Each structure stands twice: as C-alpha cells, then as structure tokens.
Amino acid sequence: MLETSARLLKLLSLLQVRRDWTGADLAERLRVDVRTVRRDVDKLRSLGYPVNAAPGVSGGYQLGAGAELPPLLLDDDEAVAVAVGLRTAANGTVAGIEETSVRALAKLEQVLPSRLRRRVNALQAHTIALPSRGVQVDAGTLTTIASACRDHQRLRFPYAGRDGDTRRHVEPLGMAHTGRRWYLVAWDVDKEDWRTFRVDRIEEEPTLGARFTPREPPAEDLASYVSRQLSVAPYQYEARLIMHAPYDVVAARTSYTSVHLERIDDERTLLTVGTSALDEVGPWIAMIGVEFEVEGPEELKQHLRALSERLLRASGAAGPRPGG
C-alpha cells in the first residue's frame, strides 16, 4: 500500500510538471507497465483529481482544472523559488496581494523541510528589501488584462494619458514589466494603430468585450518593441550611436527604459536614444565609458564637436575662448 501511495504522488507530480504525457512515457518514469498507469490514473480520479485521457494507441494524459486546487508537489529548487517569490510579492508593485502573499508564504514555510527553510531564511536574513519606487497597480486589473490577452477579448477602460482622460477601446496583445512599471501593448481600435499603455494610468478595472482575431504583432520581440516605445518614440530627436563594446557590456551600463539596444556583431552595439535636446546626449553618453561613433543625426555631431572644444579649453589643452 505504501508503495502504491508513493507511486500515486509521483504520478501526480509528473502530471503537474508537463502538460501532456503518453501512457508509455509515464510507465517508463514510474517503472511500471501501461496497465498499471491506467489503474493509477483511475485512483487519482476517484480522489477527485481531473485527469483527462486523450484517445490513441499509446494513450495521452493531462491534468485538468477541477473545482478544488490539488496539492502542488514541488522539488527543492521550486519550493525555494516560490518562497522567495512570495516574499518579494509582499513588497512589490502589485497592490492588493501583499496580505495574500504573506498567508500563502506562511502555509508554505510550515511544511518546508528544515534544510529548505534554512536556505530561505538565510536569503531573507542577508537581504535588505528597499521600498519599491514603482507605482503600484491593482492585481484585479492585471488579471483581467492577462485573461483578455489569453482569450483574445477586447478591453474598454478610462485612461489618463498625456492628452488628458480618454476612453480607450483596444485589442490586447501582451504586458511587459520593467521592474518599476507595468505596460500593456494593444491595438487601439479607434486610432487604428498599436499603442503602449501604462497600466497604472488605467483608472478602473477594464471591461471585457467581444472576442477578436489576433493581428500580426508590431514586432517579433515584444520586449524590444516596448523598450523602443519608451526610450525613443515619445521624443523629438532620435540619436543613433555605434558603441564599440559587446551588447551585454552596454546593457549593463544603461537602462532598459532609457535606451534601445541592437546587437551589430560580437564587438559592437547600436544604441538608439530619444531626447528633447541633442546637446544633452554628449555628456550622458560619455559617462557610459565606452568608445562610440555617431551614426546620426548630423546635428548631434556638431554638438559633440562644440562640447569637445569647450572641454579642451577648460583643461588648458586648447587655445583661448572665442572672443577672449
């Protein structure tokens, strides 16, 4: 009986790890025959677990969604990751889940083996949680948007944008989180174009609408698209610089939301930045500490020449100031 119970737990764990399993694969993992797998699946069903079976010679099994949440069987690393994630969520940028996260964490830590509890406690004891500077967003709003993205449902919501309060009607594609803010990428039905919305500026929980046929995304890499929308698109000027350093080096010295990066080759990176004043780019880009050349615009080159002459005069390495 003990062996059967242990096998049932292992079977439940396998069904949680992967979406679909063939009977032969499960039999191999459990070291039993396919007939025993079928009997064990029937036992799980009798205990209330909704295990779906797909037709076929080999037989396919999938753990479905039931009325009750089944116990989650986690390995050591997964348990530690969940515990750390819950503690982070308790101080994160999603409003309304702090207390829930603490309750879930208390349940998890109660059943953690001592060796895992020591790992989690050691991480907490030697980590200082600084207050988040990000704007908090409502958890209900995030889940409504995520569901609409998954199910291809239109959304309507009041939005506080740069042009004042407006009512938006969109076809949502996906969300991006920068660590400080949440953004929604969606097709604006009224403006007939792709738009990026700050979720914290959505003033009410969005209303779900009719289903829609997904459009071709604005870019293959949604993260890169959002980066460009935040760092370049809103500004009057677009400065393009070839950085003579690998992509990872430049990325480590810049912010995801302040510049857009593209890998040229192993030793060069294209950096694009938006600005309202080109004369501000020179001092900022010099502080990155990487050799670079300006690809455009020409006005930026002129600003850099004037700045370099001014710095040389200040250091005493050039002649007197003009008119001096």
Secondary structure, DSSP 8 states (H G I E B T S, - for coil): -HHHHHHHHHHHHHHHH-S-EEHHHHHHHHTS-HHHHHHHHHHHHHTT--EEEE-SSS-EEEE---SS-------HHHHHHHHHHHHHHTTSSEET-HHHHHHHHHHHHHHS-HHHHHHHHHHHHT-------S--EEHHHHHHHHHHHHHTEEEEEEEEETTEEEEEEEEEEEEEE-SS-EEEEEEETTTTEEEEEEGGGB-S--EEEEE------S-S-HHHHHHHHHHTTTSSEEEEEEESS-HHHHHHTS-TTT-EEEE-SSS-EEEEEEES-GGGHHHHHHTT---EEEEE-HHHHHHHHHHHHHHHHHHTSS---TT-
